[in-house]
Amino acid sequence: MATGHGTMRQLLTMTIALGMATSVAAAPDRPLTNPASVIAASAPPAPPPPIPALFDAHAALGAAWSADGQRVIVSTNVSGRFNLWSYPVAGGAPVQLTRSDDRQLSQVVSPDGRTIVFQSDFGGAERYDLFAVSSDGGAPANLTNTPDISEAGPAFSPDGRMLAFDRKLNSEPMNNVAVIELATHAVRVLTHEADPSYRWSVVAWTHDGEALIANRANRTGTRGSVWRIALADGAASELTPGGGEALTQASDISPDGRLLAITSNAQSEDTQAALFDLTTHKFAWLAPTPWEQGTASFSPDGKRLLFETNADGRTTLSLYDLASGAARQVALPPGVNGVAGAGRTEFSPDSRLLLVSHAASNTPFDYWIYDVASGEGRKLTGFAPPSLDPATLPASQLVHYRSPDGTVISAFLWLPNNARRGGALPGVVLPHGGPTGQTTDVFNRTAIALASRGYAVIAPNPRGSTGYGKAFQQMNVKDLGGGDLADEIAAVKFMVATGYVDRKRIGITGGSYGGYMTLMAIGKAPDLWAAAVEEFGIIDWRTMLQHEDPALQAYEKMLLGDPVTDAKVYADDSPITFIRQEKAPLLVLQGDNDIRVPKEEAQQVVAILQGEGRTVDAHYYPNEGHGFVKQENVIDSLERTVAWFDRYLKG
């Protein structure tokens, strides 16, 4: 949910890929895992953590440096809501700066350090206003106050007098770039996108304050280029090669204004990190690998650039030295090491420190401070209590298996500690959202809750996922719930082949596209599943088109085609076509204010299955949107999920 300037962060917000489906696509080589080689870890016996305790490990939506480098401003749910907190870099207790029932994120600090600007929506509806608050905390002021317009991703001008931001009318699909004068609150829209399939996003101000660097890309994240927008008249000029099938996006501009930090697939199947010289118009690729990369920010002194590499769902950070051309890895524990997600720079103002994040499958998320000179890192936030000891929690294993058509699929597998073979464990499949998301090796509360209670859990990255190349990402276009569902079903076969899992006690649960996949699974393969829980999943792409936000309407058409001429695709790819065949008891969880997958989708599922006399239950969360963020609701949803599986897979 965090928004920030890094290109990989922007790519993660583009949730579905467009292109023609291919057969077996190229992806990095991965050796297949022999199921017999999968072994449950040995660990001292420990009771499963209570589900509320899993959320004592708090979450965050981004962090930003203060102007003097003495504090870090974090959007975290320490209070049960995602509000802003100030963490002293030298150590000490954090201070809460804002209080709101609604999430606050994308915080940026003014150049003089006096003001923090952030975005907030209302009731999870994802329609944001921009707010300003003193850096010492207090009552925020609404800068935009536009119920019919969403403003997001603010960026201060170098003199602190203006903000650039991404602007979207609720009635239109296009995102544009705009600026606001802080003294008068006057807004000027600088871009006027005519293509409903494209969006603009702010990257950075030029250092003279006369222009903005912005990305223009299609909503599927398959094509795009970088632009310069003049502040005086809004004149836009394309900086990087446009057209064709390439996606090239910027994350920052160097302090001397000569270089752009670039992520691009212009020369590779995977996106790679590069520098783009604005004088010569040439790319310099930093450290190419078979895996996806993304750039972040330049250091304020102009000496280094931070970039990240995602190798099969585990992420490393590296520092690139602009003078020598050498790259060195940031020394953090293995897992998912990421950029901060807000504030538009990971470097402290004096360039000496990095603000980064770390998590692993059995290690909760935290922000870390990394000393660039010494190469030493230390935890800043301490979100998790000592009771959540990684040594007692089940850890993931990265496995690879073949789908029926030969496609190699990566997945993370959790087994209960000290489990024995014998085919007795219930198993649960966790399809991810997107579909062009990716399950990464982060602290997964659902997997931990289930595995610590005696379940085997597998989370595949099926075709359509990011992280495995452009062709793999496009394999499920106009075939949603087809080949990708076969990849999820093959995960069940792999689990059973390990010798730990009872094939008659298999469940499935996911949210968003994972909820859609859950509905497709129980409808198209009804004899495989013994229980299911779906969260805010699509039942009918045609009715979804009628109720969702206009940007998502354009997005869906890019994915599935025209609802009239491609009516068969819509029918073949909609769970409503198959749902009456389901046999698994189903629990439905849904937010009332969801603009991505509106409540009507969940209501259709429940009405159909009730009419068929099937076992179905539903719970709706008021003041929640797409994905639950209020502490009591995320706890409740996981408790309901575990109780449902306990009843139908164990009972």
Buried (B, 14 or more C-beta within 10 A) or exposed (E): BBBBBBBBBBBBBBBBBBBEBEEBBBBBEBEEBEBEEBEBBEBEEEEBBEBBBBBBBBBBBBBBBBBEBBBBBBBBBBBBBBBBBBBBBEEEEBEEBBBBEBBBBBBBBBBEBEBBBBBBBBBBBBBBBBBBBBBEBEEBBEBBEBEEBBBBBBBBBEEBEBBBBBBBBBEBBBBBBBBBEBEEEEBEEBBEBEEBBBBBBBBBBBEEBEBBBBBBBBBBBBBBBBBBBBBEEBEBEEBBBBEEEBBBBBBBBBBEBBBBBBBBBBEBBBBBBBBBEBEEEEBBBBBEBBBBBBBBBBBBEBBBBBBBBBBBBBBBBBBBEBEEEEBEEBBBEEBBBBBBBBBBBBBBBEBBBBBBBBBBBBBBBBBBBBBBEEEEBEEBBBBBEEEBBBEBBBBBBBBBBBBEEEBBBBBBBBBBBEBEBEEEBBBBBBBBBBBBBBBBBBBBBBBBBBBBBBBBBBBBBBBBBBBBBBBBBBBBBBBBBBBBBBBBBBBBBBBBBBBBBBBEBBBBBBBBBBBBBBBBBBBBBBEBBBBBBBBBBBBBBBBBBEBBBBBBBBBBBBBBBEBEEBEEBBEBBBBBBBBEEBBBBBBBBBBBBBBBBBBBBBBBBBEBBEEEEBBBBBEBBEBBBBBBBBBEBBBBBBBBBBEBBBEBBEE
